[in-house]
Amino acid sequence: MNRSHRLGLAPMAALAATSMLLAACGGTSSSNGALQASAPGVTAKTITIGSTQPLTGIAAPGYDEIAPASNAYFQYVNAHGGVYGRKITYKYLNDQYNSSITTTDVRQLILQDHVFAIFNGLGTPTHLAVAPFINAEKVPDLFVASGCACWNATSSWPQTFGWQINYIREGKILGKYIATHFQDKKIAYFYQDDEFGLDGVKGLDYEIPAAQVVAKEPYNVAAANPAAEVGTLAAALKASGAQVVVTFAVPAFMALLRLSELGLSYNPTIVSSSVGSDPQTLAGLLNSFAKQSGSFGTTLIQGIVTDSYLPSLGSNDSWIQLFTKIHNQYIPSLPLDGNVLYGMAVGYTFVQALFKAGRNPTRQDLVGAVNAGLPQGVSVAPYAYSSGDHDGITGAFMAEVENGVITALGPVQVTDSSAGGAVNTDSTAQPPAPTNGIP
Amino acid sequence: MTLARHAGIAIVAGVVLLALSSKLDSFRQYQLAQVAATVIAVAGLTVLIGISGQLSVGHGAFMFIGGYATALIVMHLKWPLVAAIVASAFVAGVAGAIMGVAAARLRGPYLAGATLMLAVALPAVAFQWQTAFGGDQGLDFTVTTPGFLGASFQLTEWDAWVCCVCALIVLVMLANLLRSRVGRNWRALRDNDTAAALAGLNVGQLRVRAFIVSAACAGVSGSLLAVTMLNVTPGAFTLALSIQLLTAVVLGGLGSLAGAIWGGIILVLVPPFLTNTAASHGFSAGSASVPIVGYGLVLIVVMLVFPAGIQGGIRRLFGLAGPTAAGHVSAIGRRWQFAWKPAGGRSAAGNPAGYGTAGDQIAAREAAGKNGVTEEGTP
């Protein structure tokens, strides 16, 4: 699932950073002392954190569930003792996916509301607009809701950390599967013409032999007439004779692609990035675009090959049980879909970091805690976090959409973002959710 | 004399703002800078709409030009800030001249459509040439405080100073312009362009000039907003921004520079105020549209209570209703066929010829007299 739109551009020029060493020695707070106001946003009773989210506007459908889901998890933690007794207050502002509003919102959160940290700011272009400011203010910028590889810029942005698997890694894992399972097939790419799609294509190209790729069709997410744009591209894909179409596309464009293909009687195997493959979101969009109801959408996404870095909804997994319980208690009005799962999972990771930062944490303690690495929890693969690496989840498993749910096709694969780095099977089992649901 | 009076008011306002800005926290300084920058665009637009009688629904496009010009100049040419701002005004003014030439032939809904197209089309430029304009992510640049202020001086306070000073300079220049021959000609043109042409005014040229002035103001505004945010993105200059500017002009008081100040304040401060109020009253998840609804209510209430905008309302409340203020409103009301009643002062009712109020007729006569009949009129 995607969370973010990831349009974006490469990171900025590097600066020297000296704070990393200091950060790495974090966790210096006393282990048993009284709770004190130890940093901006941290009082003896509360920890206030902030975020910018698209609650209305073009990116809102689906993504507007993420922050309420994170908040539901925080409320659950608050109701079960909080973090060392402190309750988390989560203030998320609506930036409408407009980076000029993000700019103002983040200034309000940091300069006026004095939040302890920025958490899960959503979107590549929106967050790129504020990352320099957040870092200049030395505010922790944890777990950006975007898979841009650009968040891993430890020297220029030492406070910023990614979370979800980045698009290059995802491209490599999908590419390895394609190279192995569709050896004699003609392959085509359908991708968003920005950092999201381009990073994904980079990863795909690392693994898929160039001779097999017969077409590369980028779409413009800001196209005036998306349906016409996708229609033209789908015709080009069909004309190329591709038997497998690999997509790095947001759900709306995935849905348009499937409908265009249906119109052309073109039925290739679809391999999709996790961004565009959440079954609930996709089936709902298909029904709504085609003015259909019932199983129309579900039928059209049957058999899509994809990847996932979180446990599958609908499975018997302990994490899914935990999050279903919290969902039913705190946000029953929202659908239990990939966006809600994402919001709770990233909330869990943040609480992990808060506990690790100590009883009376400073901002530097929080950054130091993540720099020192976080234990694997809610994700199927370990985190990359270290003082020299601010990437998050390092792997995913290949899966297939079957009857509206994601079904695993194989074991978890882990890799790095480099051209030569191998894609390996990760045999360590994911730890189960803690019984009380608190890290 | 007028110049001295306007400059005096501006200097007093400048000193007050300077003293005020050092007392504010950094976020308030940032907001002050944003208000000042926005006021410039609103003032420019109010001159275009309220004084010269031309509608622009696409003024965000000129802000886009100003913002990107500043970013590119600072990044690549490394010019000092003031030079970058002036250059941005110039570039936006040139764009305004081009638009103005087209606009001079169009009226009413056709003009609105043409300017609307500009606002819709221009941000696509940033996607078309991604290497130069950075696509969706836009361009980031840095601005530093001048050395003589010391290393600990806050960038937000410096931004507030720069924006306020620019706003005051622009307002003084506009105020003088409006009281000059050009301003009177614009009014004559607005009230009845046929009469203005018969009186010897070059209608087409006047319209282009109004567009140039207005676009240059928008350019300065876009430039300053870029400086306060340290980036420019196409998302900052959407069609919604253009419409909001229009709203601010009408809310503040059409054709009034003081009204532009009100409009700028409302545009920048009311939405976050409503968001925070909504949040502190327990609206959060799932109620993201509460502030939007609130903003809509503010617009409706202001328009019902003060049909001549906030500045018109203040004039009425304090009995300051000057003939020009009321005259503007009634004349523009007819021009755009807005269904409001004149706010006070002299009404246009009982003036079947539609030549505007007495004040406007005087303006037209004055303009014609000063220009003489030798100037070419537009056929």
Boltz contact constraints between the chains, C-beta under 6 A:
constraints:
  - contact:
      token1: [A, 7]
      token2: [B, 136]
      max_distance: 6.0
  - contact:
      token1: [A, 8]
      token2: [B, 137]
      max_distance: 6.0
  - contact:
      token1: [A, 9]
      token2: [B, 134]
      max_distance: 6.0
  - contact:
      token1: [A, 9]
      token2: [B, 137]
      max_distance: 6.0
  - contact:
      token1: [A, 55]
      token2: [B, 288]
      max_distance: 6.0
  - contact:
      token1: [A, 56]
      token2: [B, 288]
      max_distance: 6.0
  - contact:
      token1: [A, 68]
      token2: [B, 285]
      max_distance: 6.0
  - contact:
      token1: [A, 94]
      token2: [B, 288]
      max_distance: 6.0
  - contact:
      token1: [A, 98]
      token2: [B, 235]
      max_distance: 6.0
  - contact:
      token1: [A, 99]
      token2: [B, 233]
      max_distance: 6.0
  - contact:
      token1: [A, 99]
      token2: [B, 235]
      max_distance: 6.0
  - contact:
      token1: [A, 100]
      token2: [B, 236]
      max_distance: 6.0
  - contact:
      token1: [A, 103]
      token2: [B, 229]
      max_distance: 6.0
  - contact:
      token1: [A, 107]
      token2: [B, 27]
      max_distance: 6.0
  - contact:
      token1: [A, 107]
      token2: [B, 30]
      max_distance: 6.0
  - contact:
      token1: [A, 108]
      token2: [B, 27]
      max_distance: 6.0
  - contact:
      token1: [A, 111]
      token2: [B, 26]
      max_distance: 6.0
  - contact:
      token1: [A, 111]
      token2: [B, 27]
      max_distance: 6.0
  - contact:
      token1: [A, 112]
      token2: [B, 27]
      max_distance: 6.0
  - contact:
      token1: [A, 125]
      token2: [B, 136]
      max_distance: 6.0
  - contact:
      token1: [A, 125]
      token2: [B, 137]
      max_distance: 6.0
  - contact:
      token1: [A, 128]
      token2: [B, 137]
      max_distance: 6.0
  - contact:
      token1: [A, 129]
      token2: [B, 231]
      max_distance: 6.0
  - contact:
      token1: [A, 194]
      token2: [B, 136]
      max_distance: 6.0
  - contact:
      token1: [A, 222]
      token2: [B, 127]
      max_distance: 6.0
